[in-house]
Amino acid sequence: MSTNFDLIVIGSGPAGYEGAIYASQLGMKVALIEKDPTLGGTCLNVGCIPAKSMLQSALMLDKAKKFASYGVKIAGSDNPELDFPQVNKRRDEIVKTMTNGVSFLMKKNKVEIIRGFGSISGKGQVDVTSDGKKTTYTCKNILVATGSRARHLPHIKVDGKSIVTSEEIWAWDKVPETMAVLGGGVIGCEFASAYGRYGSKVTIIEMADQICPTEDHETAAELTKALKKQNCEVLTSVKTKSVTAKGNKVEVVLEGENSPRVFEKVLLSVGRAPNVENIGLEKVGIKLNDRGFIDVDLKTYQTNIPGIYAVGDVIPTPQLAHTGSSEALYAVDIIAGKKRHPINYLTNPAAIYTYPEIASIGYTENQLKKAGRNYKSAKFPFTAIAKARIDDIADGFVKILIDPKYGEVLGVHIVNTKASEMIAEFALGNNLEMTIEDLAHTIHPHPTVSEIIKEAAHAVMGHPINM
Ligand code: FAD
């Protein structure tokens, strides 16, 4: 096995493995270092993919309960029930297929996999420790893609059984009767939406004044309403004083309350911390920002040390799989000497896969108000869209915020089961600097759910057609 490479990538999450593939395709000799047994990082193993599989099972259960309303009768299935072991089995099979797929892609693209814990030991030098044995590798450039882990809080002891984070929750073998979700961000709301529909009585406890605090206030309000119909109690502007496991129950005391609320399980979902420890950053003098993320120049993704780049969850940009992989491909282009326009994070879509989903791009209405920016806004409901009614997904709306002078699309906020699929149209449009007229004049097929985009564009221009 070679010990000298053009590029060494540390971490095989979506940022690391996609960067490694692309660098190899551009002709670099690439090694990818991974400490865990399977490739794919958080996203494939304990993040995006298994979470979406859990949510899909919840959606299928909802649908099964409605079969009769479609005119479909299935003998013996008047009362569909959840088969939780099968939910987990299906999820694990999908994860296995996808992580094996990454191994296959590495082989196909001639990326060398090095198993073990990687640590930068000098410029162009990485030590890998595996089973107590250290090997040193050299390279022209290093790409740090070590990702993130679930953030813990000092006053809450995660025991991995009754009190878990998104890393341990996968081991649950039954649906808890009651659960508290501490932190109503994306991850907390997704698990609440799944477990609530499985039958758990869920309490979401969020200290901000809305769940999903980075989202537009109207989409957060719509999601709050929907979660309440899914067995979820939603508490906002509330802090947790103490969380204590007692036997097979957990006592949660909230600020302003004296007696504890008792739950069978607690999920702590208060964000993700960057993996910056023990990877040799201090040895070469790599700077962190004030929140502990690796500081990079967003025009190159290079750290303050030439030849060492960082991308994905370990840098202070949105902690999303597609953001990390886009940054990695960009950094590889820069390493290869290509010219690129910097990534415009205002065109970076975010999606939450609750029921219904939320997807967004650009500014929220409150951000525009705070910035004193002139804007026009309109909301178009899915109830006015025939295909949404046919598909029984007429919940939610598309909200568009534009600059009235030039018709620039400043923000888009979608609430609907298909929101994550629809937001990409806006990402493309905004990347191409479209105006609202461009969007309104784009012919959308009928009947489709996505024709709402054209309708919402007309609405924000002041002439709603089908409403
Ligand atoms: P990671 O995926 O965290 O991968 C880092 C890799 O580096 C890991 O494999 C780790 O073992 C390895 N590593 C770390 N240190 C070392 C070392 N020193 N040596 C060797 N290897 C090392 N994002 C979305 O876009 N959409 C979603 O729907 C979504 N859902 C999510 C659901 C959940 C429950 C969670 C937890 C996250 C979700 N995310 C989602 C976020 C997404 O998973 C992350 O943004 C993404 O995985 C970050 O990619 P990354 O490559 O930067 O890091």
Boltz pocket constraint, residues with backbone or C-beta under 6 A from the ligand:
constraints:
  - pocket:
      binder: B
      contacts: [[A, 10], [A, 11], [A, 12], [A, 13], [A, 14], [A, 15], [A, 16], [A, 33], [A, 34], [A, 35], [A, 36], [A, 38], [A, 39], [A, 40], [A, 41], [A, 42], [A, 43], [A, 44], [A, 46], [A, 47], [A, 48], [A, 49], [A, 51], [A, 116], [A, 117], [A, 118], [A, 119], [A, 145], [A, 146], [A, 147], [A, 148], [A, 149], [A, 166], [A, 187], [A, 275], [A, 277], [A, 278], [A, 279], [A, 311], [A, 312], [A, 313], [A, 314], [A, 318], [A, 319], [A, 320], [A, 321], [A, 322], [A, 323], [A, 324], [A, 351], [A, 353]]
      max_distance: 6.0
